[in-house]
Amino acid sequence: MIGISLFSGAGGLDLGASQSGLRIKHCIEFDSDSCETLRLNHQFTDTQILQKDILEVDFRALGENLPFTPLDVARDEFVQVNRLTSIRWAEDEELRLQQVS
């Protein structure tokens, strides 16, 4: 199974996951010292280490058949759902205020 590590840190969880059979294709971490540790760890020689803010990662550009909904797609869906929920709440609140008046 292939995985992507988010908020990788120094890679402790990734190391355990890879020893259990998960192949880590990408590690995404913001901290430069943690990224350097990942690069020096021989367990991650076939892993692409991205030093980026998670919000700036274009998961579609990684070119993988990802085993989960990428965060950028999920973020877009969240914004749409949140917008619809806010509209419904505002409409419900307006109706409630009309009933009270």
TAZIUR-V122398 format. One record per residue. PHI is phi in whole degrees, -180 to 180 (NA if undefined). OMEGA is omega in whole degrees, -180 to 180 (none if undefined). Layout:
phi:PHI omega:OMEGA
phi:PHI omega:OMEGA
//
This chain:
phi:NA omega:-179
phi:-104 omega:179
phi:-137 omega:174
phi:-122 omega:-179
phi:-97 omega:177
phi:-107 omega:-179
phi:55 omega:-168
phi:-65 omega:-174
phi:61 omega:180
phi:-83 omega:173
phi:97 omega:-179
phi:-60 omega:179
phi:-66 omega:179
phi:-64 omega:179
phi:-61 omega:178
phi:-62 omega:179
phi:-65 omega:-180
phi:-69 omega:177
phi:-70 omega:177
phi:-92 omega:175
phi:110 omega:178
phi:-79 omega:179
phi:-96 omega:-178
phi:-81 omega:-180
phi:-85 omega:-176
phi:-141 omega:171
phi:-113 omega:-180
phi:-117 omega:-176
phi:-147 omega:-178
phi:-87 omega:-173
phi:-74 omega:-176
phi:-67 omega:179
phi:-65 omega:178
phi:-65 omega:178
phi:-64 omega:178
phi:-64 omega:177
phi:-61 omega:178
phi:-61 omega:-179
phi:-65 omega:-179
phi:-80 omega:-179
phi:-80 omega:-176
phi:-68 omega:177
phi:-70 omega:-174
phi:-113 omega:-178
phi:-67 omega:180
phi:-96 omega:-176
phi:-105 omega:174
phi:-81 omega:-179
phi:-104 omega:-178
phi:-107 omega:176
phi:-94 omega:-176
phi:-150 omega:168
phi:-70 omega:-176
phi:-58 omega:-180
phi:-74 omega:-180
phi:-99 omega:-178
phi:-83 omega:174
phi:-96 omega:-175
phi:-66 omega:178
phi:-65 omega:-178
phi:-76 omega:180
phi:-69 omega:173
phi:72 omega:-179
phi:-113 omega:167
phi:-85 omega:-172
phi:-70 omega:-179
phi:-83 omega:179
phi:-155 omega:176
phi:-72 omega:-179
phi:-60 omega:-177
phi:-61 omega:-179
phi:-68 omega:176
phi:-69 omega:179
phi:-62 omega:179
phi:-63 omega:178
phi:-61 omega:179
phi:-65 omega:179
phi:-61 omega:180
phi:-62 omega:179
phi:-64 omega:180
phi:-65 omega:180
phi:-63 omega:179
phi:-63 omega:179
phi:-64 omega:179
phi:-63 omega:179
phi:-64 omega:179
phi:-65 omega:179
phi:-63 omega:179
phi:-61 omega:-180
phi:-63 omega:178
phi:-65 omega:178
phi:-63 omega:-180
phi:-65 omega:178
phi:-64 omega:179
phi:-64 omega:-180
phi:-62 omega:179
phi:-65 omega:177
phi:-67 omega:-180
phi:-71 omega:-180
phi:-73 omega:-176
phi:-69 omega:none
//
